[in-house]
Amino acid sequence: MPTDAPPPDGPAPVEVAPRARPAYAAPARLWRALDRHRPPGVDVVDRAWRSPVRGPWLTSVLGAVLLATLPLVIVTGLLDWIAYGPRFDQAFPRDVGWLHPPVFDWPTRPAWLFRLTQGLHVTLGIVLVPVVLAKLWSVVPKLFAWPPARSVAQVLERLSLLLLVGGILFQSVTGLLNVQYAYLFGFDFYTAHWYGAWIFTAALVTHVAIKLPRMVTALRGPGFARTPVGRTAPEPADPDGLVARRPGPATMSRRGVLALAGGGALLLAALTVGQSVDALRRTALLLPRSRRVDDGPTGFPVNRTAAAAGVTADRTGPGWRLSLRAGDRTVTLDRAGLLALPQHTATLPIACVEGWSTSQTWTGVRLRDLAALVGAADPAAARVRSLERSGLFHRATLHGGQVTDPDALLALRVNGVDLSPDHGFPARVVVPALPGVHCTKWVEEIVFDG
């Protein structure tokens, strides 16, 4: 970002006409008292913001970009929560009280639906970081303004601004740490991210309702994007206090600020998009867990290895059995018995909450065929249990549409070879558009409910 201090031997700063001090609204006595008793150093801080590129136009351009993209991050986050199946009490957090949005059974078509929603949610959250930082830089003087308000309406505006700034920083930092599996915070990520998102959304809606008219006015005014550094001058004084009172010489044009933020966003996109596009997998340098393990048929990424899950070779070897149940009927099959059943092959994606995804070719037995073996021709749900005995996702419930989808599989092979231990050998669930954590690995039991 352009510096707020002029070069030591630079030209003298330009004095901007002092902005008219707004009238005090009720309770006027309180605001006047605050203005008279200014905290030590507040005037020094106020004079420190000297960049001439700050102003309503730059802030509005950056705000317009975020206004067009942040709702997409919010909506995809809500859709991903619904995809986890809150009807079966397996979305996190589970108990959300009156913040429970309308839910529906997550569809299986298109097969790449969850790959799209989760990929957009995480990728956009990463790509927008430079834009968010530029926007915060453009409004940072407002965070130190004194008095903090001159009316009750300004109190609401400043409160929404603080919640907006705090909310987006909290969501961005915890989200990035989650992508990297760096749980440095001492709280549950899912719960904190959920409630943090609602606080941020409420602050965003409030802030937009207050500031949208001024943003539109600023964008309709004279543009500044084509002004070179040598002719960059501050905008006229504004009532919001974005324009510096005593601006120094420009070290970067407004076009340069936008190019810096946009270039940073494009760089992050280039280093992130490979997590969702198999052909670009090696470019996902910021997300090492989304890169291929090797070039073999089972070299695609995994989140949880067999060793981490405590699934050992003696439990997945010749003695392994799959139990199928529906009502009072039970069928037990070994792997040879499963391989003897009609096999189906489908190319389906696996998409994980951290944003990475991969599309592979899976072969196995259709789940609806397994249901038919125990007389469940049209099951309402299927409860799948893993050999893994702990962890949030050692079991999952699928709704009826997911069980009966023609490509829903208990996969035994991938890309023409047996599943590797880390990919769920001897058998794993793979269902179109299902979150990856619910594509249960090391399956030992499936119970079909009528």
Secondary structure, DSSP 8 states (H G I E B T S, - for coil): ---SS--TTS---------------SSHHHHHHHHHS--TTHHHHHHH---TT-SHHHHHHHHHHHHHHHHHHHHHHHHHHHHT-GGGT-SSSS--GGG----------STTHHHHHHHHHHHHHHHTHHHHHHHHHHHGGGGG-SSS-SSHHHHHHHHHHHHHHHHHHHHHHHHHHHHTT---SSS-HHHHHHHHHHHHHHHHHHHHHHHHHHHHHHHHS---TT--GGG-------TTS-S-SS----SS-HHHHHHHHHHHHHHHHHHHGGGT-GGGGGG-TT-GGGS-S-SSTT-S--SS-HHHHT--HHHHSTT--EEEEETTEEEEE-HHHHHHS--EEEEEEEE-TTS-EEEEEEEEEEHHHHHHHTT-SS-SEEEEEES--SSTTSEEEEEHHHHHSTT-EEEEEETTEE--GGGTTT-EEE-TT-BGGGS-SSEEEEEEE-
